[in-house]
Amino acid sequence: MSTASGDPPCPRILVMGAGSVGCHTGGLLQGAGAQVDFVGRPRMLDRLRERGLRLTDLDGGSQHLPPSSLRLHEQVPAGSQPDLVLLCVKSAATEAAAASLSDTLPAGTVVLSLQNGLGNAERAQARAPGLVVVPAMVPYNIAEIAPGHFHRGTSGQLAARSHPQLQKLCGLFARAGLPLALHADLRPVQLGKLLLNLNNPVNALSGLPLRAQLLQAGHRHGFAALVEEALALMRADGTEPARLTPLSWDALLRVLRLPTPLFRLVAARMLRIDPQARSSMADDLAAGRLTEIDALCGEVVRMAGRLGRQAPLNRAMVERVRQAEQARQAAAAAPPS
Ligand SMILES: NC(=O)c1ccc[n+]([C@@H]2O[C@H](COP(=O)([O-])OP(=O)(O)OC[C@H]3O[C@@H](n4cnc5c(N)ncnc54)[C@H](OP(=O)(O)O)[C@@H]3O)[C@@H](O)[C@H]2O)c1
């Protein structure tokens, strides 16, 4: 892991997918001196044109980028030569986003995938073979809590697979309050993040904010069971997931299974979450959008298949979330009564 710096004076960053992660990361980098181009959907760009970009966090950080400072685009601008692209679309949009980057950007442009799951960087690389796609891991939660207002509700350090271009930009990320941990092999970190993300479907189906959901024993034990099943598969596959909390994975499982009053005491640090923070899967479900369940529990089911084993709990969770997606979409399509 390294944090060398030496970034160019005004690095050019292109955010592909101006949503929670894209607006938050791109906005902080712009605040730290980068020239940032945001590519997003018209509904998001309209909000940013009207209100600008407000960025806050649970540590009290706050900044506002006025509308006139934002470079907003519906398509990757022709002639762009960014020093770094941040790929910030949801898993289902990876291929289309990678294709439009590939059509427009010079060969060799470095694209940092800030997406969850294990396979997004590889899928983007396959669709954009001339670009250099590098996986990253965002450990904290970002939500749009008001139009154009993005809030980081939990903590953690951004990580990425090491690449010379990222080493040059480490100073920029550090000034932006996003110190970048670079790893020769990011897979153990991605596996660790996948384990933590197994709480996303539990949170989405619970209908509760993250903190309240973790304080309910049934939901917490459900999360622990999904983690235990996936952890056994990762170990059978020969990789120990990186530890992303102060606890080892086995200790974390024991803590999650404590009775709630004890859990509240022992896990005080884990519970340092804004009371209103929810998983982005909860937001997708509420909005009637397809979720990333296939990139999370679905990935565990595929891992089991490759090993000739089963993952019944993660498989059942995929089915439950798919049913919830269909129910939301049917409700949204029904004529008003
Ligand atoms: N939010 C978090 O707390 C968090 C934390 C860690 C990691 N992540 C990961 O980061 C990734 C992004 O999540 P997010 O929460 O930021 O998603 P998001 O808020 O939905 O943002 C993605 C945005 O990109 C837009 N988009 C998709 N394809 C595009 C294209 N070709 N051109 C322009 N815009 C496009 C989407 O529009 P449509 O909705 O129309 O597709 C959406 O507005 C996911 O893999 C997620 O798992 C999120």
The ligand as a Tripos MOL2 file, in Angstrom:
@<TRIPOS>MOLECULE
LIG
   48    52     1     0     0
SMALL
NO_CHARGES

@<TRIPOS>ATOM
      1 N1        -24.1200    5.2530   -2.6600 N.am      1 LIG1
      2 C1        -23.2920    4.6290   -1.8520 C.2       1 LIG1
      3 O1        -23.3440    4.7900   -0.6390 O.2       1 LIG1
      4 C2        -22.2210    3.7140   -2.3980 C.ar      1 LIG1
      5 C3        -21.1600    3.3650   -1.5690 C.ar      1 LIG1
      6 C4        -20.1670    2.5300   -2.0670 C.ar      1 LIG1
      7 C5        -20.2390    2.0700   -3.3670 C.ar      1 LIG1
      8 N2        -21.3010    2.4080   -4.1370 N.ar      1 LIG1
      9 C6        -21.3310    1.8710   -5.4950 C.3       1 LIG1
     10 O2        -21.0850    2.9460   -6.4070 O.3       1 LIG1
     11 C7        -21.7910    2.6990   -7.6280 C.3       1 LIG1
     12 C8        -22.6850    3.9030   -7.9020 C.3       1 LIG1
     13 O3        -23.6540    3.9810   -6.8660 O.3       1 LIG1
     14 P1        -24.4940    5.3100   -6.5950 P.3       1 LIG1
     15 O4        -25.2070    5.0800   -5.3150 O.co2     1 LIG1
     16 O5        -23.6570    6.4940   -6.7790 O.co2     1 LIG1
     17 O6        -25.5370    5.2150   -7.8220 O.3       1 LIG1
     18 P2        -26.5110    6.3510   -8.3600 P.3       1 LIG1
     19 O7        -26.7810    7.3550   -7.3060 O.co2     1 LIG1
     20 O8        -27.6590    5.6350   -9.0120 O.co2     1 LIG1
     21 O9        -25.6440    7.1070   -9.4730 O.3       1 LIG1
     22 C9        -25.3740    6.6150  -10.7510 C.3       1 LIG1
     23 C10       -25.9010    7.6560  -11.7330 C.3       1 LIG1
     24 O10       -25.3110    7.4010  -13.0030 O.3       1 LIG1
     25 C11       -26.3350    7.5360  -13.9890 C.3       1 LIG1
     26 N3        -25.9320    6.8340  -15.1960 N.ar      1 LIG1
     27 C12       -25.9950    5.5180  -15.4880 C.ar      1 LIG1
     28 N4        -25.5180    5.2780  -16.7260 N.ar      1 LIG1
     29 C13       -25.1460    6.4770  -17.2270 C.ar      1 LIG1
     30 C14       -24.6120    6.8920  -18.4820 C.ar      1 LIG1
     31 N5        -24.3300    6.0120  -19.4460 N.pl3     1 LIG1
     32 N6        -24.3800    8.2050  -18.6770 N.ar      1 LIG1
     33 C15       -24.6480    9.1000  -17.7090 C.ar      1 LIG1
     34 N7        -25.1790    8.7880  -16.4950 N.ar      1 LIG1
     35 C16       -25.4160    7.4750  -16.2670 C.ar      1 LIG1
     36 C17       -27.5160    6.9150  -13.3000 C.3       1 LIG1
     37 O11       -28.7180    7.2080  -13.9860 O.3       1 LIG1
     38 P3        -29.8680    6.0200  -14.0950 P.3       1 LIG1
     39 O12       -30.4170    5.8660  -12.7220 O.co2     1 LIG1
     40 O13       -30.8170    6.6010  -15.0890 O.co2     1 LIG1
     41 O14       -29.1730    4.7820  -14.5820 O.co2     1 LIG1
     42 C18       -27.4220    7.5650  -11.9310 C.3       1 LIG1
     43 O15       -27.9730    8.8670  -11.9400 O.3       1 LIG1
     44 C19       -22.5630    1.3870   -7.4110 C.3       1 LIG1
     45 O16       -21.8390    0.2880   -7.8950 O.3       1 LIG1
     46 C20       -22.6720    1.2960   -5.8940 C.3       1 LIG1
     47 O17       -22.8070   -0.0180   -5.4210 O.3       1 LIG1
     48 C21       -22.2980    3.2240   -3.7000 C.ar      1 LIG1
@<TRIPOS>BOND
     1     1     2 1
     2     2     3 2
     3     2     4 1
     4     4     5 ar
     5     4    48 ar
     6     5     6 ar
     7     6     7 ar
     8     7     8 ar
     9     8     9 1
    10     8    48 ar
    11     9    10 1
    12     9    46 1
    13    10    11 1
    14    11    12 1
    15    11    44 1
    16    12    13 1
    17    13    14 1
    18    14    15 2
    19    14    16 1
    20    14    17 1
    21    17    18 1
    22    18    19 2
    23    18    20 1
    24    18    21 1
    25    21    22 1
    26    22    23 1
    27    23    24 1
    28    23    42 1
    29    24    25 1
    30    25    26 1
    31    25    36 1
    32    26    27 ar
    33    26    35 ar
    34    27    28 ar
    35    28    29 ar
    36    29    30 ar
    37    29    35 ar
    38    30    31 1
    39    30    32 ar
    40    32    33 ar
    41    33    34 ar
    42    34    35 ar
    43    36    37 1
    44    36    42 1
    45    37    38 1
    46    38    39 2
    47    38    40 1
    48    38    41 1
    49    42    43 1
    50    44    45 1
    51    44    46 1
    52    46    47 1
@<TRIPOS>SUBSTRUCTURE
     1 LIG1         1 GROUP 0 **** ****
